[in-house]
């Protein structure tokens, strides 16, 4: 089960599930914010139905509303509460569009707003808009490149944290969507 913040994530992961011929259950809470996503994960998780629950979190609005400390406290709380269950929090800073952009280019910088990333993405997909149908098809075949770029950005971020250049709570670009894509692909291969 995938619980995400927006229709863009929902559309993208439905398309992935369809492509791999597996059931991907993207869920959109009525109030898409991290608190409601975590509550929904806790309430809906049933180990007899779901092998794993992924919570998709875009960090742009959390940074914009200066709630990053509260977010990390809530994240630690839900992970500790559900530690015996298979729960993974998938973060994107600033938004899932950063993952889409990594299919085309590597970039690592402060990311204050998703519109900055969307503008860069439009250099590669000129007609891109939120909740765009067929986005997975446009990105198909570039997942390995995106995953490599994602790992590089996470390493860059980790190195910057160790050097004191930024903190865990800094809003520099990164994403964990590669972890979820890898899980879906592995799960699809096991079913064949």
C-alpha positions as CSV (number, residue, x, y, z in Angstrom):
1,X,0.0,0.0,0.0
2,X,1.2,3.5,-0.9
3,X,-0.2,6.5,0.9
4,X,0.7,9.7,-0.8
5,X,0.0,13.4,-0.6
6,X,-1.4,14.1,-4.1
7,X,-3.0,13.0,-7.3
8,X,0.4,13.2,-9.1
9,X,1.8,10.5,-6.9
10,X,-1.4,8.5,-7.2
11,X,-1.4,8.7,-11.0
12,X,2.3,7.8,-11.3
13,X,2.1,4.8,-9.1
14,X,-1.1,3.5,-10.6
15,X,0.7,3.6,-14.0
16,X,3.7,1.8,-12.6
17,X,1.4,-1.0,-11.2
18,X,-0.3,-1.3,-14.5
19,X,3.0,-1.5,-16.3
20,X,4.3,-4.3,-14.0
21,X,0.9,-6.0,-13.9
22,X,0.8,-5.9,-10.1
23,X,-1.6,-4.3,-7.7
24,X,-0.3,-1.0,-6.5
25,X,-2.7,0.6,-4.1
26,X,-2.0,4.3,-4.0
27,X,-4.2,6.0,-1.4
28,X,-5.0,9.6,-1.1
29,X,-6.0,10.8,2.4
30,X,-8.8,13.4,2.6
31,X,-6.3,15.9,4.1
32,X,-2.9,15.2,2.5
33,X,-0.4,16.2,5.1
34,X,2.1,14.2,6.9
35,X,0.0,13.8,10.1
36,X,-2.9,12.4,8.2
37,X,-0.7,10.2,6.0
38,X,0.8,8.7,9.2
39,X,-2.6,8.3,10.8
40,X,-3.9,6.6,7.7
41,X,-0.9,4.2,7.5
42,X,-1.5,3.2,11.1
43,X,-5.2,2.7,10.6
44,X,-5.2,0.9,7.3
45,X,-2.2,-1.3,7.6
46,X,-3.2,-5.0,7.7
47,X,-0.4,-7.5,7.4
48,X,-2.8,-10.0,6.0
49,X,-3.5,-7.7,3.0
50,X,-0.4,-5.5,2.6
51,X,3.2,-6.7,2.5
52,X,4.5,-3.2,3.1
53,X,3.2,0.3,3.6
54,X,4.9,3.3,2.0
55,X,4.2,6.8,3.1
56,X,5.1,9.4,0.4
57,X,5.9,12.8,1.8
58,X,6.8,15.9,-0.1
59,X,8.9,18.2,2.2
60,X,8.3,21.5,0.4
61,X,5.2,22.6,2.3
62,X,6.7,21.3,5.6
63,X,9.7,23.6,5.1
64,X,7.5,26.4,3.9
65,X,5.4,26.2,7.0
66,X,8.5,25.8,9.2
67,X,7.2,22.4,10.6
68,X,10.3,20.3,9.8
69,X,11.1,19.6,13.5
70,X,7.5,18.6,14.1
71,X,7.6,16.4,11.0
72,X,10.7,14.5,12.1
73,X,9.3,14.0,15.6
74,X,6.1,12.6,14.1
75,X,8.1,10.4,11.6
76,X,10.2,9.0,14.5
77,X,7.0,8.3,16.5
78,X,5.2,6.4,13.7
79,X,8.3,4.4,12.8
80,X,8.8,3.4,16.4
81,X,5.2,2.6,16.9
82,X,5.0,0.4,13.8
83,X,8.5,-0.9,13.9
84,X,7.4,-4.5,13.8
85,X,5.4,-3.8,10.7
86,X,6.7,-3.1,7.3
87,X,6.5,0.7,7.0
88,X,8.8,3.0,5.0
89,X,8.6,6.7,4.8
90,X,9.6,7.9,1.3
91,X,10.6,11.6,1.3
92,X,11.1,13.9,-1.6
93,X,12.5,17.4,-1.1
94,X,10.9,19.5,-2.4
95,X,8.5,17.2,-4.2
96,X,8.0,14.1,-6.4
97,X,8.8,16.1,-9.4
98,X,12.4,16.1,-8.2
99,X,12.4,12.3,-8.8
100,X,11.0,12.9,-12.3
101,X,13.7,15.4,-13.1
102,X,16.4,12.9,-12.0
103,X,15.4,10.8,-14.9
104,X,17.0,13.4,-17.2
105,X,19.6,15.2,-15.2
106,X,21.5,15.3,-11.9
107,X,20.9,18.4,-9.7
108,X,21.5,19.0,-6.1
109,X,20.7,22.4,-4.5
110,X,18.6,24.1,-1.9
111,X,15.0,23.5,-3.0
112,X,12.6,26.0,-1.6
113,X,9.6,25.4,-3.8
114,X,8.4,22.7,-6.1
115,X,7.8,25.2,-8.9
116,X,11.6,25.6,-9.3
117,X,11.8,21.8,-10.0
118,X,8.8,21.8,-12.2
119,X,10.3,24.5,-14.4
120,X,13.5,22.5,-14.8
121,X,11.4,19.4,-15.6
122,X,9.6,21.3,-18.3
123,X,12.9,21.6,-20.2
124,X,12.6,17.8,-20.7
125,X,8.8,17.4,-20.7
126,X,7.5,20.7,-22.1
127,X,3.8,19.8,-21.5
128,X,4.4,18.6,-17.9
129,X,1.7,19.4,-15.4
130,X,0.6,18.0,-12.0
131,X,-1.4,14.8,-12.2
132,X,-0.3,14.3,-15.8
133,X,-1.5,11.1,-17.4
134,X,1.2,9.0,-19.0
135,X,4.1,10.4,-16.9
136,X,5.5,6.9,-16.2
137,X,5.5,6.2,-20.0
138,X,7.6,9.3,-20.6
139,X,10.1,8.3,-17.9
140,X,10.2,4.6,-18.8
141,X,13.6,3.2,-19.4
142,X,15.3,6.0,-17.5
143,X,14.7,4.6,-13.9
144,X,18.3,3.3,-13.6
145,X,19.7,6.8,-14.4
146,X,17.2,8.4,-11.9
147,X,18.1,5.9,-9.2
148,X,21.8,6.6,-9.7
149,X,21.2,10.3,-9.5
150,X,19.0,9.9,-6.4
151,X,21.8,7.9,-4.7
152,X,24.3,10.5,-5.6
153,X,22.1,13.3,-4.2
154,X,21.6,11.4,-1.0
155,X,25.4,10.8,-0.7
156,X,26.0,14.5,-1.4
157,X,23.5,15.4,1.3
158,X,25.0,12.9,3.8
159,X,28.5,14.3,3.1
160,X,27.2,17.8,3.6
161,X,25.6,16.9,6.9
162,X,28.9,15.3,8.1
163,X,30.9,18.4,7.1
164,X,28.4,20.6,8.9
165,X,27.4,22.4,5.6
166,X,23.7,21.4,6.2
167,X,21.7,19.5,8.7
168,X,19.2,16.6,8.4
169,X,16.5,19.3,8.5
170,X,17.9,21.4,5.7
171,X,15.8,21.7,2.6
172,X,18.3,20.4,0.0
173,X,17.1,18.3,-2.9
174,X,16.8,14.5,-2.3
175,X,14.3,11.7,-2.8
176,X,13.8,8.2,-1.6
177,X,11.4,7.2,-4.5
178,X,14.2,5.0,-5.9
179,X,13.7,2.7,-2.8
180,X,10.0,2.3,-3.6
181,X,10.6,1.7,-7.3
182,X,13.2,-1.0,-6.4
183,X,10.7,-2.6,-4.1
184,X,8.0,-2.7,-6.8
185,X,10.3,-4.1,-9.4
186,X,11.6,-6.8,-7.0
187,X,8.0,-7.7,-5.9
188,X,7.0,-7.9,-9.6
189,X,9.9,-10.2,-10.4
190,X,9.1,-12.5,-7.5
191,X,5.6,-12.9,-8.8
192,X,6.7,-14.1,-12.3
